[in-house]
Amino acid sequence: MKFYFKLAASNLKADRRLFVPFVTTTSFLMAVNLIMLNAYASSDVLFKKLG
């Protein structure tokens, strides 16, 4: 585990220009995924209540 952290730290120092957009896009996609799942689940519950 420590090896991976060291590798990530060295990569961060080496190419921050690549690392920052990668992290932002990953977090953004995760957020979108969670929102979509949440919306799907709530809509499912709503339709079950209405039906």
C-alpha positions as CSV (number, residue, x, y, z in Angstrom):
1,M,0.0,0.0,0.0
2,K,2.8,2.4,0.9
3,F,4.5,1.7,-2.4
4,Y,1.4,2.8,-4.2
5,F,1.1,6.0,-2.2
6,K,4.8,6.8,-2.9
7,L,4.2,6.2,-6.6
8,A,1.1,8.4,-6.5
9,A,3.1,11.2,-4.7
10,S,6.0,11.0,-7.2
11,N,3.5,11.1,-10.1
12,L,1.8,14.1,-8.5
13,K,5.1,15.9,-8.4
14,A,6.0,14.8,-11.9
15,D,2.9,15.5,-13.9
16,R,0.4,17.6,-12.0
17,R,-1.1,18.7,-15.3
18,L,-2.2,15.2,-16.1
19,F,-3.2,14.2,-12.5
20,V,-5.5,17.1,-11.7
21,P,-7.9,16.8,-14.6
22,F,-8.0,13.0,-14.1
23,V,-9.0,13.4,-10.5
24,T,-11.6,16.0,-11.2
25,T,-13.2,14.0,-14.0
26,T,-13.2,10.8,-11.9
27,S,-14.9,12.6,-9.0
28,F,-17.3,14.3,-11.3
29,L,-18.3,11.0,-12.9
30,M,-18.7,9.4,-9.5
31,A,-21.0,12.3,-8.4
32,V,-23.1,12.0,-11.6
33,N,-23.3,8.2,-11.1
34,L,-24.5,8.6,-7.5
35,I,-27.0,11.3,-8.5
36,M,-28.4,9.1,-11.3
37,L,-28.6,6.0,-9.0
38,N,-30.4,8.2,-6.3
39,A,-32.8,9.6,-8.9
40,Y,-33.6,6.1,-10.2
41,A,-34.2,4.7,-6.8
42,S,-36.4,7.6,-5.7
43,S,-38.4,7.5,-8.9
44,D,-38.9,3.7,-8.5
45,V,-40.2,4.3,-5.0
46,L,-42.5,7.1,-6.2
47,F,-43.9,5.0,-9.0
48,K,-44.5,2.1,-6.6
49,K,-46.4,4.5,-4.3
50,L,-48.4,5.9,-7.1
51,G,-49.2,2.6,-8.7
